[in-house]
Amino acid sequence: TRVDVNPEHDASGREPFFGFDAVVPAFGAEIEVVPGIFAPKSIKGDAIDYAAGVEIMMTVYRYEANVIPGALSPVVAIEVRRFGGGVVEFEEFSPLIEMKLPYANGTKSAALFDETVHPTKGNRQTPFGRYFDRDIERNAWAWEDKGMSRAPGSQPDDGLRMLTSHFTEFALGSVIEDCEGVPNSEKVKDACGVCGGTNETCSGCDGEANTGRNKECSGYGSCNLNNNGVLEPQTTCQCDSGRYGIMCETACQAKESCSGSGTCSADGRSCSCKSGFADPDPKPAYPGPFCTVMVATVGVGGGGTT
């Protein structure tokens, strides 16, 4: 299409260029050309001869042609030439140019775009626009998507609206969409099912997820050791006085649990009785009381006492 791209009124009274939409209906490819891209500050090199105008060419190659391996849709090539001259090179478009890249045969085929959500990570593959360009680091031509983004608003059923900063060859590819629906993001659900989480919500002091432990330590301790006012993180619950167990879930007080005649065991579920005291037979289950029976002791010289 030959276009008069005069960006503003001139002495001849010609109307300014207001932009236009280029459409290939048979494929569903579209691009919205805005007037600002033809302003002198947007053009690299020599300015455009507005009297001659430019040619805007959009070519669509059907997916089955496989003109550029790796494309998962028809390839849409867009080029602007000075009428009767060379290709127009632009600075990066601002604002970005919107285009619609069509799906192969107008259908988002599951064979090309498997959007199954990962059962634990919560991410998936999703269609996204790409352009074919030279990768400087690898010194090779490759598909890139840097600087491209989805156009805001609802998307059509037969393609994907994308924003681009330049003209080249475009097609749809597949990128990772994270657990919040953001393309090209590595964010996944943690073992607790929290998107972008670090297992904090379902782990204990040891950081291990889904063990049934938590950092609240049953409300009777914390994951920090108070060392002279300095809190030092620990991998196990530091229980308050009179609390025992992995989660400080067990209560044991020497006066009540051990009948004042013993000390609480390491797990708080029994007592070590003082000399002269023992548990009844059979031994009581937790929470006791324990050490309730006085027993005979052997005194000095063999004299027995009870």
DATAGI-V118387 format. One record per pair of residues at least 24 apart in sequence whose C-alpha atoms are under 8 Angstrom apart, sorted by sequence separation. I is the first residue (numbers start at 1). J is the second residue. D is the distance in whole Angstrom. If there is no record, write none. Layout:
I&J&D + I&J&D
This chain:
56&80&5 + 244&268&5 + 55&80&6 + 56&81&7 + 76&101&7 + 243&268&7 + 54&80&7 + 55&81&5 + 54&81&6 + 55&82&6 + 74&101&8 + 221&248&7 + 7&35&7 + 54&82&4 + 55&83&6 + 73&101&8 + 74&102&7 + 101&129&7 + 206&234&8 + 207&235&8 + 220&248&6 + 7&36&7 + 53&82&7 + 54&83&5 + 73&102&7 + 74&103&7 + 205&234&7 + 206&235&4 + 217&246&8 + 218&247&6 + 220&249&8 + 262&291&7 + 5&35&7 + 52&82&8 + 53&83&6 + 73&103&5 + 74&104&6 + 205&235&5 + 206&236&6 + 217&247&5 + 218&248&6 + 257&287&7 + 258&288&8 + 259&289&6 + 261&291&6 + 7&38&7 + 29&60&8 + 52&83&6 + 72&103&8 + 73&104&5 + 129&160&8 + 205&236&5 + 217&248&6 + 218&249&6 + 257&288&6 + 258&289&6 + 259&290&6 + 261&292&8 + 6&38&8 + 7&39&6 + 72&104&7 + 128&160&8 + 204&236&8 + 205&237&6 + 217&249&7 + 257&289&5 + 258&290&5 + 259&291&6 + 5&38&7 + 27&60&7 + 49&82&8 + 127&160&8 + 129&162&6 + 214&247&8 + 256&289&7 + 257&290&6 + 258&291&6 + 259&292&6 + 48&82&7 + 128&162&8 + 213&247&7 + 258&292&8 + 27&62&8 + 252&287&8 + 22&58&8 + 24&60&8 + 132&168&7 + 131&168&7 + 132&169&6 + 131&169&6 + 132&170&7 + 131&170&4 + 72&112&6 + 130&170&6 + 131&171&6 + 63&104&6 + 129&170&7 + 130&171&6 + 62&104&7 + 129&171&6 + 130&172&6 + 129&172&5 + 130&173&6 + 6&50&5 + 44&88&7 + 45&89&7 + 128&172&5 + 129&173&6 + 5&50&6 + 6&51&8 + 43&88&7 + 44&89&5 + 127&172&6 + 128&173&5 + 4&50&7 + 43&89&6 + 44&90&5 + 127&173&6 + 128&174&6 + 4&51&7 + 6&53&8 + 29&76&7 + 43&90&5 + 44&91&6 + 127&174&5 + 128&175&6 + 4&52&7 + 5&53&6 + 42&90&6 + 43&91&6 + 126&174&5 + 127&175&6 + 4&53&5 + 5&54&7 + 42&91&5 + 108&157&8 + 125&174&6 + 126&175&6 + 3&53&6 + 4&54&7 + 42&92&8 + 107&157&8 + 108&158&7 + 125&175&5 + 126&176&6 + 2&53&7 + 3&54&6 + 42&93&7 + 106&157&8 + 107&158&6 + 108&159&8 + 125&176&5 + 126&177&6 + 2&54&6 + 3&55&6 + 106&158&5 + 107&159&8 + 124&176&6 + 125&177&6 + 2&55&4 + 3&56&7 + 37&90&8 + 98&151&7 + 106&159&7 + 123&176&7 + 124&177&5 + 1&55&5 + 2&56&7 + 123&177&6 + 124&178&7 + 1&56&5 + 103&158&6 + 123&178&4 + 124&179&8 + 128&183&8 + 1&57&6 + 37&93&6 + 102&158&6 + 103&159&5 + 122&178&7 + 123&179&5 + 37&94&8 + 102&159&4 + 103&160&8 + 122&179&5 + 123&180&8 + 126&183&8 + 101&159&5 + 102&160&6 + 121&179&7 + 123&181&8 + 100&159&6 + 101&160&5 + 100&160&5 + 101&161&6 + 100&161&4 + 101&162&7 + 113&174&7 + 99&161&6 + 100&162&6 + 34&97&7 + 98&161&7 + 99&162&5 + 33&97&7 + 98&162&6 + 99&163&6 + 123&187&8 + 32&97&6 + 98&163&5 + 99&164&8 + 123&188&6 + 31&97&8 + 32&98&6 + 97&163&5 + 98&164&6 + 122&188&6 + 31&98&6 + 32&99&6 + 96&163&6 + 97&164&5 + 121&188&5 + 122&189&6 + 31&99&4 + 96&164&5 + 97&165&6 + 121&189&5 + 30&99&5 + 31&100&6 + 96&165&5 + 97&166&8 + 101&170&8 + 103&172&8 + 120&189&7 + 121&190&7 + 29&99&8 + 30&100&5 + 101&171&6 + 102&172&8 + 120&190&8 + 29&100&5 + 30&101&7 + 93&164&8 + 94&165&7 + 101&172&7 + 120&191&8 + 28&100&7 + 29&101&6 + 93&165&5 + 28&101&7 + 29&102&6 + 70&143&8 + 92&165&5 + 93&166&6 + 120&193&7 + 122&195&8 + 28&102&6 + 92&166&6 + 27&102&7 + 91&166&8 + 90&166&7 + 27&105&8 + 28&106&7 + 27&106&7 + 2&83&7 + 79&167&6 + 78&167&6 + 79&168&7 + 77&167&8 + 78&168&5 + 77&168&6 + 78&169&6 + 77&169&4 + 76&169&6 + 77&170&6 + 75&169&7 + 76&170&5 + 75&170&6 + 76&171&6 + 75&171&5 + 74&171&6 + 75&172&8 + 73&171&6 + 74&172&8 + 72&171&7 + 73&172&5 + 71&171&6 + 72&172&5 + 73&173&7 + 71&172&6 + 72&173&5 + 71&173&6 + 72&174&8 + 70&173&8 + 28&158&7 + 28&159&7
